[in-house]
Amino acid sequence: MHRTYSMRASRAPTASQIQNPPPPPSTTKSGRLFGRGGLRHALRRNAAGAFGPDLAKKLTQLVKMEKNVMRSLELVAKERMEVAQQLSLWGEAGDEDVSDVTDKLGVLLYEIGELEDQYVDRYDQYRVTMKSIRNIEASVQPSRDRKQKIADQIAQLKYKEPNSPKIVVLEQELVRAEAESLVAEAQLSNITREKIKAAYSYQFDALREHCEKVAIIAGYGKHLLELIDDTPVTPGETRPAYDGYEASKAIIQDCEDSLTNWVTQNAAVSSKLSTRARTLSQRRRNNIKARTDGQLQQGHGHDLSTQDAPLSDRDVWVPAGQHTEYGDEDETAEEEELDVPSHSVIDTETSLNGEHRGRNHEPVAT
């Protein structure tokens, strides 16, 4: 009569979500009946760099490998939720203390599964940001190819027809091509630095929050285990009646409060640099700042806000926003996908095999 089913009866935004609103669901999420496994992962990884511009092939492969990581994380999250449900189902037939504690442990494990599912969404922020670098790389490739093609033509003419008037014309085209290439290369350099810092900030922030919250749940799980009386009994001896229902509910409530109120500023684990690392890092930041300030004072600062504008020759260089996303096939065409309803101990009292739980629904109120 004391089944919990959920850590929270309602899913109000946590303090961390208010401070940093969650991203939209990951584009890789889907209910797939087939295709979960190493073979499909290997095919996606190996085929990723087979097409598209040479400059973007390595990052295209990285993006596809990250998709494999996300699919694996998604699968782990779903299976952890199913394990949590099964633990609670198994514990129903046990003694009162075992039944109550395993039920509450199932709640905590299910919460970890949901945290992993949320982590996938935030991980996708990182992956999508890295894809934007790949698109810029692909945009730069045509300008490189054109410059190289003109240079090859000039070299060929100088070898076969040293006095050809076409050499002068091609050299003028080469100068224009080099100027166009400089713009594209500058954009690639600037955006790569900007986006890689943003992308891995997304990943590390998400990873930090996920690990901190999992550590919180693990700590409260250890407190729950203390409610089980593991004192040996002799045959025929009866254990004392279990009186820990209120205590287990209170532990779940405390865990909920800790998760709800967690924010990055209150993180228990902090990365402290040694004196040497801190000094060297500060020196690097100071050098960057001094160099930037010096350029501005000398009037060497450049406004790069218009670099995304298309050039006059659209066949030479394509802006990143209009560039075909190489190796990014349509999700629905790539895999056979089947929508699978999510199993939640919050919303149902039915076990995985369709049997009724047989106990009253009693959520812990917030």
N, C-alpha and C positions, 0 to 999 in steps of 0.2 A: 504493500500500500504506500510505499515511499519512493516510487520511481521518479527520477528527475527529468530525464529526456533532454534537458537543455540547460546550459549555463545561464542564459538570459531568456526571459519570457518575451522580451521585445529587443529589437536590434537598433537601439538609438545610437547615433554617431558617437564614437569615442573621442576623447580629448585630442588624440593624435589625428583622427580624421577631420576634426573641426579645424585644427591648425594646418593640416596638409591634406586637402580633399583627395579622396582616392581617385585614381584614373578610371576610365571606362574599362569594361571587361576586355581581356586579352583577345586579340583577333585569332589566336590559335586555338581558343577553347571551342570544343565541340564534342558531341557524343559520338565517338567512333566505335563501330562494332568490330572493325578489322583495322589492321595497319599499325597497331601499337607494338613496336618492337625494334630490334636491332637492324633487321633487313631494310625496313622502310627508312630508318634513320640513316643507314649507310648509303642508300640510294640517293637520298636528298643531299647528303653531304658531298658525295662524289660528283653528282651532276651539277651542283651549284655553280662551280667555276668553269663549266665546260662551254658556256655561251657568254656573249656580251663582250664589252671592251676589256682588253688585257689589264688596263689600269685598275679596273674594279673587280677583277676576278677573286683576288684573295679576300677582300672584305665581303664579297658576295658569299663566299664559302663560310666565312665567320658568321654572317647573319643566319645562314641556314643551319649551321651547327647550334647556334643559340635557340633556333626554333626547336631543335631536337631536345635541348635542355628543358625548354618550357613544356614540351609535351610530356617529358618524363616527370617533371614536377607536378603537372596536372594529374597524372596517373597516380603518383604517390599520395597526393591530397585525397583523391577519391577513395583509394584503397584504405587509407588510414581511417577515414570516416566509417567505412564498412567494418573495419576491425573493431572500432570503438563500439559500434552497435552490437557486434557479435560478443564482445566481452560482457556487455550488459546483459545480453540474452543468456549467456552461459551462467552468469552469477545469480540469476533468478532462483535457481534450484538449490543454492547453497544455504548455509546457516544465515541468520539475520545479519550478522556483522559482515560476513563475506559478501552477501547479496547487496547490502547497502554500499559498501566501499567499492565493489567492482562496478556498480552502477555509476557512482560518482567518478570513478576513474575513467569510465567510458565517456562521460561528459567532458572531462578534461582532454582526453585524446581526440574526441570529435572537434573540440575547439582548436586543437593544433592543426587538424586537417583543414579547418576553415581558414586559419591563418596562412597555411601553405597555399590555399586557393587564392587568397588576397595577394600573397607574395607574387604569384604568377602575373597578376594584373600589373603590379608595379615593375616587375622584371621586363614586361613588354614595353614600358616606357624607355628603358635602356636600349632594347633591341630596335625600336622604331627610330630612335635618335641616331643609332649607328647606321641605319639604312639611309638616312639623309646624307651622311658622308659618302656612302657608296654611290648615291645618285649624282653627287657633285663630281666624284671621280669619273664616272661614266660620261659626264658632260665635258670634261676636260679632254678626254681621249681624242675626239675628232680634231681639235686644234693641234694636238701633238702630231697626229697622223698627217694632217695637211702640211704642216711645216716640214716634216720629214720627207714627204712626197716631193715637195718643191726642191728641197736640197738634193734629193737623189736625181731629179731631172737636170738640175744645174750641173752636177758632177758628170752625168752621162753625156751632156752636150759638150762640156769642156774636153771630154776625152775623145768624142767622135767628131765634133764640129767646133773647134776652139773659137772660130770667128763668127759663129752664128749670132744674128741679132736677137734671137730669142733669149739669149743668156741675160741680157740687160733687163728684159721684161720680167723674166723669172726672178731675177735678183730683187727687183722692186716688189714683186709679189711676196717674196720671202721676208722682206722687211715688214710688210703689212701683216703677214702671218705670224711673225715673231711678236709684233706688238699685240695682236689679238691673243696670242698664247700667254703673254705676260699677264694680261687681265685674268684669264682663266686660271692660271697657276696661282696668282695672288689670292683669288677667291678660294681655291682649294686649300691653300695654306691657312688662311684665316679661319675658314669654316671648320676645317679639320680640328684645329686647336679648340675652338669654341665648343663644338659638338662633343668631342671626346671627354672634355671636362664635365659637360652637362650629363652625358650618358652614364658615366661611371659614378657620378654623384647620385643619380637615380638608383643605380644598382646598390651602392654601398649604404645609402640611407634606408632602402627597403630591407636589405640584409640585416642591418643593425636592429631595426625595429622588430623584425621577425625573430631574430635570435634572442633578443631581450625578453620578448613576450613568451617564447617557448621556455626560457629559463624560469620565468615567473610561474608558469603552469607546472613545470617539473618540481619546483619547490613546494607548491601546494599539494601536488600528488604525494610527495613524501610525508606531508602532514596527515593526509588521509590514511596512509598505510599504518600510522600509529594507532588508529582506531581498531585495528584487528587484534584480537587477543590470541597470541600465538603460544600461550603457556600450555605445555603438554598436559594432557589429561589421561587418567588411567581408564581402562575399559569399563564401561558402565557409568562412569562419572558424567554428570551433566554440567555443561558450562553455564556460567551466570548469564542472566538475560542481558541482551544487548541494549544499551542505552545511549548509543551514539548518533541517533538520527539527527538531532538538533545540531550536534557538533559538526557532522558532515555537511549539513546545509550551510552552516556558518562558514565553513572552509570554502565551499563553492562560492558563497557570496563575497568573501574576502578576495578570492581570486578574480572574480568578475570586477570588483572595484579596482583592483590593481591594474588589470588590463584596460579598463575604461579610462582611468586617469593617467595612464602612461603617456609621456611626451618625451621627445628627444632630449630636452634639457635635463630630465631626471634620469637619464640612462645610468645604470649602475656601473657599466664597463666603459672606461675612457682610455683612449690611446695617447699615452704620454711620451713625448719625444725625449731622448737623452739631450744633455746640454750641447753635445757636439752636433747632433742632428738638427736641433732647434736653431743653433747658430748658423749652420750652413744653409738651412732652408730660408732663414730670414735674410741672409746675405743675397741669396738668389732673388728673392722678392724685391729687395732694395735695388738690385741691379736692373731689374725689369722696370721698376718705377722710375729710376733715374734716367734710363734710356728713353722711356716714353716722354717724360717731362722735357728732356733735352730736345727731342724732335719737335715738340709743340712750341718751345721757345724759339727755335730756329726756323719755324714755319715749314717744317718738313712733314707735318701731319697730313695724312691723306684721308679724304672722305671716300670710303668704300661702299657707301650706302647704295650706289647705283650699279654695283657690279653684277647684280642679278638680272639687269635689264638685257634683253636679247640684242645681239649684235646685228648689223645690217645683213650679214650673210647667215641665214638660219641653218644652212647646211654645214657651216663650219663649227659652230658652237651653240649648243642648246642649253637654255637655263635649266637649273636643277628641277624647278617646279614643273617643267613641261617635259622632262626626260622620261623615257620609257624605263620602268623599273625592271632591270635585267634580272633574270632568275627568280622573279617573284610571281610565280604562277598563281592563278586563281585558286583560292582555298577549296571551293566547291568542286572544281575540276580536278584538283590534285588528288583528293582522297574521297572515298565513299564515306559520307558522314551520316550519322543517325542520331537524332536528338534523343538523349536519354534523360529522363527526369531525375533531378538530384534527390538522393536519399538523405533525409534529415531526421535526426531524432527529435527535432523541434516540432515538426509538423505531423508526425505520424506515430501511431502506436502499433504499426505493422512491421513484423520482422522481415528480413531479406527474402525469406521463402514464402511470405504471404500469410504467416500465421499470426494471430492476434497475440499481443503481448500478455494480456490477461491480468494487468494491473492498472490501477487508476492513474490517470495523467495528473501529475502534481508538479508543475514547474516552480522553480524558485523565483519568487517575485523580486524585481529589482528594488 
